[in-house]
Amino acid sequence: MISPELLDILRCPACVREGKGILTLVKDAWLTCGDCGRKYPIIDDLPHMLIEIGDKWVDTAADALPVPPPKVD
């Protein structure tokens, strides 16, 4: 589980310089960016926030994200 304090400081690595990059916790298993739509999985309580990972899920609707997220290669 991501603590509220950590969620307050985490930002989307793709958007933080140009926009706000604010992330929203979805299904207690994903962080979604309100600016670009990238989605970052939380696996074993660790957010995987590489832009390449977020790119894989950008076209997936938040309600269609799998829980638990698949393992990251």
JOWOQUI-V961027 format. One record per backbone hydrogen bond with DSSP energy under -0.5 kcal/mol. NH is the residue of the N-H (numbers start at 1). CO is the residue of the C=O. If there is no record, write none. Layout:
nh=(NH & NH)
co=(CO & CO)
This chain:
nh=(7 & 8 & 9 & 9 & 10 & 12 & 15 & 16 & 19 & 23 & 24 & 26 & 29 & 30 & 31 & 32 & 33 & 34 & 37 & 39 & 40 & 42 & 43 & 43 & 46 & 48 & 49 & 53 & 54 & 55 & 56 & 56 & 57 & 57 & 58 & 60 & 64 & 65)
co=(3 & 4 & 5 & 6 & 6 & 21 & 12 & 12 & 15 & 10 & 32 & 30 & 26 & 26 & 40 & 24 & 38 & 22 & 33 & 54 & 31 & 29 & 41 & 46 & 43 & 41 & 47 & 50 & 50 & 51 & 52 & 53 & 53 & 54 & 55 & 57 & 61 & 62)
